[in-house]
Structure formats: structure tokens, C-alpha cells
Amino acid sequence: MVHYMFDTEWELTAPIEHVFEVLSHPEDFQAWWPSVTRSDLVVEGDATGVGARANYTIRSPLLYSMTFDVKTIEVDKPNKIRAVVRGDLVGTGTYHLDANGSGTHVRFNWYVSTTQP
């Protein structure tokens, strides 16, 4: 098993509420995230989004694919979405959102391990 820690930051010109709304709909990720080749909502979750579960397939820069489920375990609207990951990857992913003038600063912490060689 190999462990990865990805900390990515994005500066977006959209208001925080809009960015939060987009990140709250993982079934649409493949429309705007190039490495996501499939994203399906499996369980909707409660009114806040906690319990939502989505299934993804992503293609790496090295052209291999990984499939995994992501289950939302914490939502602090509009500042945070935290999830656990299970499948070809296991671990956690957290979006941290901060209003930045008329835009949004997003920090994405992705701490995962591979389960396949």
C-alpha cells in the first residue's frame, strides 16, 4: 500500500455559496474535472449532505484507472465538506472553502492510500 498526501489550493472567481453548491454535487464532477471519467451518486444523504455516497472512476496521468466510493461524513455549509474514501483508494478528502473578496479560496486535502499494486 502506498500513501499519498495531496494538498491543492484553488483561487476561484465565483462566490463561496456557488462553489459549495458545485462541490455538493459529486455526480457532476466529470463535467468539470478532467481526470474524473465517471461520477455517480449512489446515496443522497440527509438534508445537509451528510451520508451522501458517490462512486467515481478516475484516470491518472499515467493512464491507469481507479474506482472508489466517497461518503460525506461532515458538512459545515459553506465552509467545509469532509468525506471518507473506500475502494482502489482509502482515506479521507476535505474541501475547506473561504470567501476571498468576491471569490473563493478552496483548499483540498486528499490523504489516501492505494489498495492495488
N, C-alpha and C positions, 0 to 999 in steps of 0.2 A: 504494500500500500504506500503510495506517495502522497505527501501532504503539500497543500498549496495555500498561500495567503495572498489574496488579491485585494488591494485597496485602490479603488478607482474614484476619481473625482470628476464631476461634470459641472460646468457653468452653463446654465440654460437661460434663455431669454423669456421663458414662459413663467407665469405666476405659480407660486407653490401649490395652490389648490389644483391647478391643471396638471402639474407634474405628478402630484399624489394620485389623482384620478387615473392617469395613464398607467402608473405603476401598480394600481389596484386591479388592473385587468390583464393578468398574465396570458390569457387566451389570445391577446392581440400582439404579444411580443414579437412574433415572427414578421409582423408587418413593418417594424421599425428597427429590429435588432438583427443585423445581418448573419450572425453565427447561429441564431435560433432557426432551425428548419421545420420545427413542429412545436406547437404550444396548444394544449387542450385543457380546458377547465374540467375537472373531474367532480369536484365538490364545491359548492358556492360558499360555504361558511356562514357565519352569523351576520347580523346587520353591520358590524364593524369590519368584517372580512376575516376575523379570526376563525380558523378551521378550514378556510378555503384550501383546496388542493388542486394543483395543476401538474400536468405531465409534459415534459419537454424532451426534445431531441436537439442537440447542438452539434455543429460541425466545427472541429478545432482547426487552427491554421495549418496543422499537419495532415488535414483531410480525413481524420477518423471521427466517428460519431459516438456520442454518449447519450444515454437516455436516463432520466431521473425524475422523481416526483419532488415537488416543493410544497410544503404545508405551512401556511401562515400561522404563527403562534403568538404574535404580538403586533398590535396596531395602535399607534398614537397619532391620530389624524391631526394635521397634515405633515407631521414631522418624522415618523418612523414606521417602517414595516420590517418585521423580523420573521424569518422562516427557517425550517429545518429541511434538509435535503437528504433523499434516500434513493439508491439505485446505483448506477455506474459511478456516481459521486455521492459522498455522505458528508454532512457537516452543517454549516449554517450560512445564511446570507442575510445581510441587514442593509436596508436603504435608510440613510439619515438625510433629511431634507431641511434646508434653512432658507428662509426668504432672504434675498440679496438685492435690495432696491426693488426694481420691477421684475427681477428674475429669481432664479432658484439655484442654490448650490446643492448638489447631490454628492454624497459620499457613499460608495457602495463597498461594503466589506464582505468578502466572499472567502470563507475559511472552509475548505473542503479537502477530502482525500479521495483518491481513486480506489475503486474496488476491483478493477480488472488490470491485468498487466499491460 
